[in-house]
Amino acid sequence: MKTAIIGAGIGGLTTALLLERQGNEVTIFEQQSNPGGRMQYETDGMFRIDQGPTIVLLPDMIRSVLESCAIPQKDLELIKCDPLYRIHYADGTAYTKYADPAKQKKELLEKFPDSAPQFDQFMRDMKNVYRFGVSQFLERGFSNRLRFFTTSNLRFLYKTKAYRNVHSFIRDYFTEPKLQDAYALQSLYIGGSPYTTPAIYGLISYSEHEHGIWYVKGGYAGLIETLVSYCEKRGVTIQYNSKVEKIRKNGKRVSGIEMDGVYQPFDNVVFNGDFPAIHSLLDDNKAKKKKQPAASSGCLLIYAGTNRKWEELQTHQFVLPEQFQLNMKAIFESRTIPDDPSFYVFNPGSIDPSCAPAGKSALYFLVPVPSGDHINWDQQQDLLVERVLHKAEQTLLPGLLGSIEWLKVRTPADASQAGLYQGGSFGIAPNLLQSGGFRPQNKPFGIEGLYAVGASVHPGGGVPIVMQGAKNLSDLIKSEVGDYAQETVRKSV
């Protein structure tokens, strides 16, 4: 089988290796000059830091998919983060999350003593919910939509109150408002507001404690280098600067792609761009007339190289505003830049000296902001950058502003130019009607031989989840190859 994959992101590269193991002849077409999508490095030659994802969750899922790709575990060196991260509140207090249960219990008893039993209850309840959720929702596709609407799935969704939002779900466990924010903010990892994202995504905060937060030695983008090296070893062709213009089909079966006006035949085509863009490749006029899906939040990303280190700074930390809910409303409802921004700070130098010279730091600031093209970032970005860096200096990085030697900024406008849907950083939004069986699927249109993978496709965003989506896709293709081969033989007789 000849397979074309459009896009060399984490989903496309993982799919390529899985299909190669099944005997497919795979060619990846990447429109940029390098692979990885948002999983690349930002560097000035002296400082180096991940451009996109930084928090490594679900290590066992990543390892399992890599094992299916026949990539040895030694080729992925993971370092465990403990503490997981620290959350800084507007009143000057902080709460630290730990992988070690004993340390976490001590932290709770010192900071919020009445909440220790509530935390225990949360972890107990989520254990079974997580196990069922992974097997029935993450490791299973719903290209046949009826597989989603089973009695057991619907009972599970009702029991876990998936119709509610994450914040209200967490509020059932924690009475302390600071902890409610601390255990609901994880929906921002996938570009959703805790006040609108379905309660099932509350499992993210559980998984942090149960499975830990990790760091890929050298940076998350190093995983892309590993996947590319194995593609090259195993005969997967990657063509860079190769923009696919059309996906061609013959009746209800895909027939190939068109690039630079030249048709190239393929048995299968896998789309790994941001999913809504597939319609322009198919000349799907009906889809263009439909209401466009909601995009995830955007991000203002600040990369800084400094001439000093901060010994107390963790690998990961969050800075929350005085009114977290108002901050979320500005981003997701009024779609304006918050006056008092929340942000995340990544400091890989705490566990990896390779990102900056001795005595210096490479830092990453992620600020949730609205997606879309209604904000003029040329006019707005400098003020927001100044506001964030000033607040960071006051909160946890004394002397920051005077120590910066290198600074680079990326906005939703840059993300949009790079092909991310409406400038959102996480694909389509993880709202109720864009999750599970309602999300675009690995086989999205019923067109034989046409598939999709990526953050906007079920099971959703986040590196391990996209990789699991690639595994689901390869299993689906494997199950369909026999049917296609039999049909081909029948027609030739």
N, C-alpha and C positions, 0 to 999 in steps of 0.2 A: 504494500500500500504506500502510495506517495502522499505525504502530508505537508501542507504549507501552514506555518504558524506566523500570524501577523503580530509582531511585537516581541521584543526580547526582554520583557520584564520578568519578575520572579515567577509569574504564572506561566509565561511562554517557555522559559528555559526549563522549568520543572516538567512541564508537559512534554517537551521535546525529549528529555532523557527517559521518561516513562514510556513514551511511544517507541523510542528506539529499542528499548528492552523487549518490546513486543514484536519487533521485526519490521517496524515502519522505516521508510526512507524519508527523513525529515529535513526540511529547509525552513529556516527562520528568516523572515524579512523584517528588518528593523529600520525605521525611517531616520533615526538619529545616527551619529557617527560612533556611538558606543552603546553597550547594553545596560540593562538594569532599571530603566525608567527612573523612578524617584529614588532607587537604591544605588546611589553613587556617592562619591566623596566630593566635598568642597575643600579646596586647598589653594594656598598661595605659594606653595613650594616649601614653606617652613612649617606651617600649621596644616593639619588634616583632620577632618571631622565628617561624620555621616551627613549627607544632604537631607535625607528623609527619615525613615524609621530608625529608632534608637532603642526602644524598650523591647527586649526579647522575651516573649511569653510562650507558654506551652512547648517547652523544649522537647518533650517526648514525642509530640506530634511532628515537629520538625525532623527529629531523628528518624522517626518511623517512615516518613515520606522519602528522606534521603536514602534509607535502607532499601526502599522499593526502587530507587534510582541506581542501586548498587554502588553507592558512595560510602566508603568506610567512615565510621564514626570519628576516627582520628583526624579526618580532614575538616572537621568542624569543632574547633576548640571553644567551648563555652565556659565563661567565668560567672559564678553565682554572685549576685548582689545581695548583701545582707549588712546593713539595712536595705530594704527594697527601695524606699525613698522617704523623704521628709516633706511634710506639708506645712507651709508657713501661712499663718492667718494674719488678718489685718491688725489685730490687737497686739501683735508681737509674740504670741504663743506659737508653738509648733507641735505637731504630732508625727511620730516616726512609725512607719510600718516595717515589720521584720519578717524574714522567712522563718526564723527560729521561734517556735511557739512560746517558749519560756520567756524570751525577750519581749515578745508582743504582749504577753500577759502582764509582765512587769510594767511596760509602758502604759497600758490601760489602767492598771491599778494606781499608778502615779498621777496620770493626767485626768482620767475619767473613770474613777473607781466603780461607779454604778453601772458602767457599760461593759465590764468584763463578762458577766453572764450573758449579756445580749450578743456579744461577739461570739461566744461559744455556741449559742443557739443558731446564729447565722451560719457558722461553719458546719454544724451538724446537718442543718436543713439542706444546705446547698450541695452536700456531698452526693446524695442520690439524684438530685436534680441535675447536677453536672454530668453524671454518668449517663443518664437517659438522654440528656440534651445532645451530648457528643455523638452517641451512637445513632440517634434517630434524626438529628438535624444537621450536624456538621459532616458526618461520614456518609451521608446519603443524599443523593440528588433527587430533584422533583421535576425532571423533564416530563415525566408522566405526572401531571398535577394531582391525580387521584391518590398518589402515594403520600401526599402531604395531608390530605383530609381524611386520615384514618381515625377510627374511634380512639385509639390509644394516644395519637398525637393531639387530638382536640381535647381529650381529657387532661393531658399533660399541660397544654397551654392554659386551660381554665384553672387547673390546680395551682400553677405557678403565677397566675394573674398576669399573663402576658399582655392583656389588654390595658394594663396600667403602665405608668412610666417608671423608669428606674428609680427616680428619687422618691416617689411615693412608696415604692416597694421596699426600698432601704429604710424608709421612715418607720415601717412596721417593726423593724428590728432595733434601731438605734433611736433613743429619745434625745440624745445630745445633738444639736444642730451641726456642730463642727464635724462630728462623725458621719452624719447624714451626707454632708458634702464630700467627706473623705472617701466614702464607699459608693458614691454615685458618679463622681467625676470621670470614671473610667470610660463612660460612653463617648467621651471626647477623643479617645484613642481611635475610634472609627468614625469620627466626624458628626456625632449626634449629640443633641442636648440631653442632659439627664432628665429634663422635664417633659420630653416628648418621645424619647427612645423607649421601646418596649421593655418591660421588666425583665424579660429573659436575659437581656444583656447585663443584668446585675451579676451574672456568673463571672464576668471578667474580674471583678474585685475578689471574688472567691478564689479564682484560679491563681491570682498573684500570690496569695498565702499558701495555697496547696501545692503549687508547682514551681513557685519562685519567679523572680525576674532575673534575667541573665544578660550577659554581654558577650558578643562574638569578638574574640580576640582580633584586634586590628580594625574593628568596626563592622557593622551589619553589612555594609557594601562588599565586604570580603566574601560573603556567601555567594554573591553574583560572580566573583572571580572564580570561585570553586566550580560553580555550575558551568560556566563558560569553558573552563579547562576540560571538564569531562565531556562536554558536547564536542569539543575539538578532537579529543582522544577517540570518541566513539563514532565519528563520521557524520555528526549532525552539522549541516552547512548553515552558517550564519552570514547573511548578506547585509552589510550596513549601508546607510544612505540609500535605502531602498524603500520608497514609499509606495505601498499598494494603493491603486486608484479604484479598483473595482473587484468585487467578488462575483464571479460568473457562475451561473447555474443553467442547467438544462432541465426544464420542467420543475420537478420538486427535488432534484438532486444537484448538489454543488458540482461544478465541473472544473473550477480552477480560479486563477486570479489574473488580473490585468495590471501591468506596471509599465509606465512609459509607453502606453499604447500597445504593448505586446502581450498577447495572451499566453499563459503558461498553464497547462493542464495538471490537475491534482485530484486524487481520489477524495481527500478530506481537506478542509480548511478550518483552522482554529483561530479565532479572533482574540487577541490579548491586549487590545487597546481599551480605553475607557468605553464601556459597552454602548452608550447612546450613539457613539460615532459609527457603529456598524451599519446604521440605516443609510448613511450617505454612500457607503460602499456597495449597498444592495440596490440603490435607487428606489428605496422604499417610500413612495409618496404617501401611502396611507399612514405610516408611522410619523411622518413629518407633520401631518395635520392633527395628530393626537396631542393631548396635553403632555408636555415634557416632564420626565421624572424629576423629583426634588433632588438637588445636589447636596452633598455633605458640606460641612463647614470648610472654609478656607483657612489658611495659615499665613501669618507673617513670620518668616524665619530669619533670624539674625545669627550670623556666624562671626565669632570674634576670636582673635588671637591676642593674648595679653602677655605682658612681661613679668607676671607674677602668678603665684599659686595661692589657693585658699585651703588650708589644711583641714578645716571643718566641713568643707563642701562635699556633699555626697555625690555619687554618680548621677542620681536622679533627684529632682526636687520640684515641687509645685508651689507657686505663690498665688494665693487666693485673695480676691478683693473683699471689701467689707460687706458688700451685698452680692453674693454669688448668683442668686436667682436673677437679679437685675442685669448682671453681666451676661447671662445666658439669653435673656430676653432681647437684649440689644443685638446680639449676634444672630439669633435664630428667628426672631419675630420682627422687630423693627429694622433688622438688617443694617445696623449702623455700627460704627467703630465705638467700642465701649470707652467711656471716660476714665473708668478705673479698670484696666485690663487684668485678666488672669493670665498667667503664663507658666511654662515649664522650662527648667534649666537642665541641660545635659552637660556633665563634666567627666568625660571619659578618662581624663588624666588621673582620676582617683584610683583607677585599677589598670590603666594601660599607658605606659610612658611613651609609646610610639607616636602619639598624636601631636606632640609638641616638644620642642627642645627642653632640656633640663631647666627647671626653675620657671617655666612658662606654662600657659594653659590654652587649650583650644576649647571654647565654650559655644553652646548652641542654645538659642532661646526660641521657643515656639509659642506664638501668641494666637489663640483662636480668634478668627475674624469671619465676617460674612463671605460667602462665595458670591459669584455673579460679577457682572461688568458695570455695576452702577456706581462704584467707588473709583474716583480718580486717584490711583495709587501714586502717581508722580507727584501729586499735590499733598497727599496724606501720609505717606510712609515716614518721612523724616520726623514729623511730630510724634507719631506713635513709637518709633524706634527710640527717640529721646525719652519719652515717657516711661517706656519699659526699662531701659538701661538705668535711668535715674532711680526708679523704684527698686530694681535689683540691687543697686549700690546701697540704698538705704536699708534694705531688708536682709540681705545675706552676702553681699560682695563689696565690702568697704574698699574704697580706692579703685573701683572698677573703671570709671570713666577715664581716669588719668593713666591707666595701664594698657589701654587698647593700642595694639600695633597694626592689626589687620581687622577689617570689618567688611562684611558682605551681607546684603539683604535680598531675600526673595519674597515676592508678594503673590497674591492670587492671580494677578495679571501675568506674571511669569509662568505660573502653573498652567493657566489657560493657553498661553502660547506654546507650552510644551505638550499640549494635547489632553490635559486633565479637564474633565467635564465641568464647565462653568467655573473653572478655577478652583473647584473643590479639591481637597487634598486626599480624600478617601473614597472616591467614586460616588455613586448615588447614596442618598441619605439612608441610614438604617431605621426608617420609621416603620410602623406596623404594616402598611400596605406595600412596603418594599423590602420585606424580610421573609425568610423561609420560602414557602411555595409561591409567594407573591413577587419574589425577586427574579430577575432574569436568570435562566437556567443554563446548564452546560450545553443543552441542545435547545436553543431558544425559540425556534420557529417551526419545527417539524420539517425543515429542509434536510434531507438525508445528506450526511457528510459535512454539515456545517455545525460548528461547535464554538463555544466561547468559554473563556476563563479570565479571572481577574477580580479586582476588589469590588466591582459593580455587579458581579455574578455570584449566585449562591455558591458556597455558604456565606460569603461576605468579605469584608476588609480585614487587614492585619496580615502580616507575612505568613505565620503558620496556617492561618485559615485559607489564604489564597493557595498555598502549597497543597493543603488538603483538598481544595477544589480541583487542583490539577490531578490529584490522585483519583478523585471521583470521576473526572472526565476520562482519564485513561481506562478506568474500569468500564465505563459506559461504552467507549469505542471498542474495547476488547469484546464486550458482549454483542456488539452489533456487527463486527467484522464477519462472523460466521454467516449471519443472515445475508449480508451484502455479497459475500463470496458465492453462496448458494444461488442467489438471484442472478449473478453474473453468469454462472455456469448454465443456468436454466435458459437464459436468453441466447446463449451461444449455441445451444443444441438445436 
